[in-house]
Amino acid sequence: MAFFQNTAILAQAQSAPTAPTPAKLPPSSWTYSGALAIALVGVILYCKVQLHKKDKALKLERYKNEDLQKRLHQAQEEIKRLENSEELIQTRDFLLDYLKRRLREEVFYSMTLSQIRGRVKQLVSKAVLPETKALGGVSGGRLVEDTFDIIHEIEIRGKLRKRSLFRVFVQLVKMPKQQHAAIMKELIECFETFLSTGGADETWQPLVQNRLTSINWNWETKPTPLLILRQSDEGLTRSYGTKLDAANKTPPGKDSLMTRLSTLC
């Protein structure tokens, strides 16, 4: 009997559940977590440093922008002061008078007109190129504007230097492809007549494509003189235009040029 009791107690003792022991993390998990935390701290510090650099660069750019704006304002004020300077105005007037006097010389006149011819031919040829059709429609004509310099060589300290003698601005309302040769000829004739007379012939009315055209010196530019040829969008009747063309077909000769300029000066 006692044997059975001991057996039952032993069986109960063996069948009684044992309390679970807590699981321990392997050492590799702690290492991974620590490395991740260190990496996170490193990323935060890196971002903070980069943000500080960007902020510093932004402040520097703002400072440069403010300094540039200040210099631009000072330059504009200086330009206004120079434009209103009496000495600069006198210099411009002197240059225009000098040009009119030098144009009496046949060599100087031919050199100046030769440059104008070349630049006018380049302007007209460029305006009628096929690729300009997509931009403005060559068949219907388009607005043409260009500014170029007339160069003159002067001696400075024993060396020849190229300097801008004056500038020429050309503006045409239309440039049809079919009539570009005639337009080129009319433009050159306008410059020939104006330069040969010094702009003193008040009865002369230049025409380009039977359109009124103005050619004169711009008295506002300083100090480099500017010669402006501008075609108006106002046309003339055929008879009136033909009459003016016939009157202005042949530029005055050099003898009449000398006579007119001598009376002016």
PLY file of the C-alpha trace (Angstrom):
ply
format ascii 1.0
element vertex 265
property float x
property float y
property float z
element edge 264
property int vertex1
property int vertex2
end_header
0.00 0.00 0.00
2.77 2.37 0.87
4.46 1.48 -2.34
1.50 2.65 -4.38
1.31 5.91 -2.43
4.98 6.67 -3.05
4.50 5.89 -6.72
1.51 8.25 -6.97
3.40 11.07 -5.25
6.38 10.55 -7.55
4.10 10.62 -10.60
2.45 13.85 -9.44
5.83 15.40 -8.81
6.99 14.48 -12.30
3.76 15.71 -13.95
3.75 19.11 -12.19
4.54 21.94 -14.71
7.82 23.72 -14.27
8.00 27.60 -14.45
9.43 28.88 -17.82
12.84 30.53 -17.65
13.19 33.92 -19.42
14.91 33.74 -22.83
18.20 35.58 -23.16
18.97 37.65 -26.28
22.05 36.58 -28.13
25.02 38.94 -27.94
24.70 39.72 -31.69
21.29 41.44 -31.19
22.76 43.88 -28.65
25.61 44.66 -31.03
23.20 45.30 -33.93
20.98 47.59 -31.83
23.99 49.57 -30.61
25.37 49.99 -34.11
21.96 51.13 -35.37
21.72 53.72 -32.60
25.21 55.01 -33.32
24.44 55.22 -37.05
21.24 57.15 -36.32
23.13 59.62 -34.15
25.75 59.98 -36.90
23.09 60.70 -39.54
21.50 63.33 -37.31
24.85 65.01 -36.72
25.70 64.90 -40.45
22.35 66.44 -41.38
22.87 69.14 -38.78
26.33 69.96 -40.13
25.06 70.07 -43.72
22.14 72.26 -42.70
24.57 74.63 -41.00
26.70 74.78 -44.16
23.67 75.45 -46.34
22.49 78.19 -44.01
25.94 79.77 -44.05
26.10 79.59 -47.87
22.63 81.13 -48.12
23.65 84.03 -45.90
26.76 84.54 -48.03
24.71 84.59 -51.24
22.30 87.08 -49.70
25.21 89.29 -48.75
26.65 89.06 -52.26
23.27 89.86 -53.76
22.83 92.91 -51.53
26.36 94.07 -52.37
25.70 93.57 -56.10
22.45 95.51 -55.89
24.27 98.31 -54.10
27.01 98.43 -56.75
24.42 98.35 -59.54
22.61 101.29 -57.99
25.87 103.20 -57.67
26.75 102.42 -61.30
23.35 103.65 -62.49
23.75 106.85 -60.53
27.24 107.32 -61.98
25.96 106.75 -65.52
23.20 109.31 -65.00
25.72 111.79 -63.66
28.05 111.24 -66.61
25.23 111.50 -69.15
24.28 114.87 -67.74
27.88 116.03 -67.65
28.50 119.14 -69.70
31.94 117.89 -70.69
30.51 114.68 -72.16
27.88 116.58 -74.12
30.58 118.81 -75.56
32.64 115.74 -76.43
29.73 114.24 -78.35
29.13 117.48 -80.24
32.83 117.68 -81.02
32.86 114.12 -82.38
29.91 114.81 -84.66
31.54 117.97 -85.96
34.79 116.04 -86.43
32.98 113.37 -88.46
31.36 115.92 -90.73
34.70 117.58 -91.38
36.55 114.30 -91.99
33.87 113.13 -94.41
35.02 115.90 -96.74
38.18 113.87 -97.29
37.75 111.45 -100.16
39.80 108.65 -98.57
38.00 108.87 -95.24
34.62 109.08 -96.98
35.37 106.03 -99.14
36.62 104.02 -96.15
33.52 104.81 -94.10
31.12 104.09 -96.94
32.91 100.84 -97.79
32.34 99.54 -94.26
28.68 100.56 -94.38
28.21 98.79 -97.73
29.69 95.58 -96.36
27.59 95.61 -93.19
24.39 96.43 -95.09
25.00 93.51 -97.45
25.54 91.20 -94.48
22.38 92.47 -92.82
20.20 92.00 -95.89
21.72 88.60 -96.77
21.19 87.33 -93.24
17.60 88.59 -93.17
16.57 86.60 -96.25
18.12 83.26 -95.28
15.74 80.27 -95.69
15.79 79.39 -91.98
14.20 82.72 -91.12
10.97 81.57 -92.74
9.91 79.68 -89.63
10.58 82.70 -87.46
8.91 85.52 -89.32
7.76 84.32 -92.70
10.13 85.44 -95.41
7.46 85.60 -98.07
5.50 88.22 -96.16
8.52 90.07 -94.82
9.57 90.67 -91.26
11.01 93.34 -89.02
14.76 93.70 -89.32
16.92 95.50 -86.76
20.68 95.62 -86.39
23.38 97.82 -84.87
26.98 97.77 -86.03
30.14 99.80 -85.46
32.20 101.67 -88.01
35.81 100.96 -87.08
38.71 103.35 -87.52
42.38 102.74 -86.80
44.22 105.31 -84.71
47.80 105.41 -83.51
48.26 105.12 -79.74
51.82 105.12 -78.38
53.22 104.07 -81.73
50.76 101.21 -82.24
47.64 101.08 -84.40
44.48 100.44 -82.42
40.99 99.79 -83.74
38.35 102.01 -82.20
34.65 102.58 -82.83
34.24 105.76 -84.86
30.43 105.73 -84.70
27.56 103.26 -84.60
24.85 102.65 -87.18
21.35 101.43 -86.33
19.16 100.08 -89.15
15.47 99.25 -88.75
13.35 97.97 -91.64
9.64 97.23 -91.41
9.72 94.40 -93.94
12.37 92.39 -95.75
10.82 90.43 -98.65
13.08 87.81 -100.17
12.30 88.68 -103.77
13.38 92.34 -103.54
16.42 92.11 -101.29
18.83 93.26 -104.01
16.82 96.42 -104.67
16.50 97.10 -100.94
20.24 96.70 -100.49
20.87 99.22 -103.26
18.37 101.71 -101.82
19.89 101.46 -98.35
23.41 102.09 -99.65
22.16 105.06 -101.68
20.54 106.51 -98.55
23.82 106.34 -96.65
25.78 107.72 -99.61
23.50 110.72 -99.99
23.33 111.47 -96.28
27.06 111.20 -95.66
27.96 113.15 -98.79
25.70 116.06 -97.84
26.26 115.85 -94.10
22.48 115.67 -93.65
22.15 119.29 -94.69
19.89 118.75 -97.71
16.43 119.47 -96.32
14.73 118.84 -99.68
15.89 115.24 -99.84
13.46 112.55 -98.68
14.96 109.04 -98.50
12.79 106.12 -99.57
13.19 102.37 -99.13
10.57 100.17 -100.85
8.58 103.35 -101.53
8.30 103.86 -97.78
9.31 107.00 -95.96
12.67 106.52 -94.31
14.41 108.75 -91.79
18.17 108.95 -91.43
19.83 111.24 -88.90
22.28 111.48 -86.05
20.99 110.69 -82.59
21.94 113.63 -80.40
21.12 111.78 -77.18
23.78 109.07 -77.37
26.95 109.76 -75.42
29.77 109.74 -76.21
29.82 107.50 -79.32
27.74 109.05 -82.14
24.85 106.97 -83.45
23.52 107.17 -87.00
19.94 105.90 -87.25
18.19 104.74 -90.41
14.59 103.82 -89.68
11.98 102.80 -92.24
8.44 103.99 -91.58
5.39 101.79 -92.07
3.77 104.62 -94.01
3.91 104.08 -97.76
3.72 106.59 -100.61
1.87 106.60 -103.86
3.81 105.23 -106.80
4.03 108.54 -108.65
5.29 110.45 -105.61
7.77 107.74 -104.76
9.05 107.58 -108.33
9.52 111.32 -108.43
11.54 111.32 -105.25
13.55 108.34 -106.41
14.43 110.12 -109.64
15.46 113.25 -107.78
17.70 111.31 -105.41
19.02 108.66 -107.74
22.49 110.17 -108.08
24.21 111.41 -104.91
25.77 114.84 -105.11
29.34 114.95 -106.32
32.33 115.69 -104.20
32.51 119.28 -105.51
29.01 120.05 -104.30
29.82 118.24 -101.05
32.78 120.53 -100.40
30.70 123.59 -101.22
27.84 122.67 -98.88
30.04 121.64 -95.99
32.14 124.77 -96.33
29.02 126.89 -96.08
27.93 124.98 -92.97
31.25 125.24 -91.19
0 1
1 2
2 3
3 4
4 5
5 6
6 7
7 8
8 9
9 10
10 11
11 12
12 13
13 14
14 15
15 16
16 17
17 18
18 19
19 20
20 21
21 22
22 23
23 24
24 25
25 26
26 27
27 28
28 29
29 30
30 31
31 32
32 33
33 34
34 35
35 36
36 37
37 38
38 39
39 40
40 41
41 42
42 43
43 44
44 45
45 46
46 47
47 48
48 49
49 50
50 51
51 52
52 53
53 54
54 55
55 56
56 57
57 58
58 59
59 60
60 61
61 62
62 63
63 64
64 65
65 66
66 67
67 68
68 69
69 70
70 71
71 72
72 73
73 74
74 75
75 76
76 77
77 78
78 79
79 80
80 81
81 82
82 83
83 84
84 85
85 86
86 87
87 88
88 89
89 90
90 91
91 92
92 93
93 94
94 95
95 96
96 97
97 98
98 99
99 100
100 101
101 102
102 103
103 104
104 105
105 106
106 107
107 108
108 109
109 110
110 111
111 112
112 113
113 114
114 115
115 116
116 117
117 118
118 119
119 120
120 121
121 122
122 123
123 124
124 125
125 126
126 127
127 128
128 129
129 130
130 131
131 132
132 133
133 134
134 135
135 136
136 137
137 138
138 139
139 140
140 141
141 142
142 143
143 144
144 145
145 146
146 147
147 148
148 149
149 150
150 151
151 152
152 153
153 154
154 155
155 156
156 157
157 158
158 159
159 160
160 161
161 162
162 163
163 164
164 165
165 166
166 167
167 168
168 169
169 170
170 171
171 172
172 173
173 174
174 175
175 176
176 177
177 178
178 179
179 180
180 181
181 182
182 183
183 184
184 185
185 186
186 187
187 188
188 189
189 190
190 191
191 192
192 193
193 194
194 195
195 196
196 197
197 198
198 199
199 200
200 201
201 202
202 203
203 204
204 205
205 206
206 207
207 208
208 209
209 210
210 211
211 212
212 213
213 214
214 215
215 216
216 217
217 218
218 219
219 220
220 221
221 222
222 223
223 224
224 225
225 226
226 227
227 228
228 229
229 230
230 231
231 232
232 233
233 234
234 235
235 236
236 237
237 238
238 239
239 240
240 241
241 242
242 243
243 244
244 245
245 246
246 247
247 248
248 249
249 250
250 251
251 252
252 253
253 254
254 255
255 256
256 257
257 258
258 259
259 260
260 261
261 262
262 263
263 264
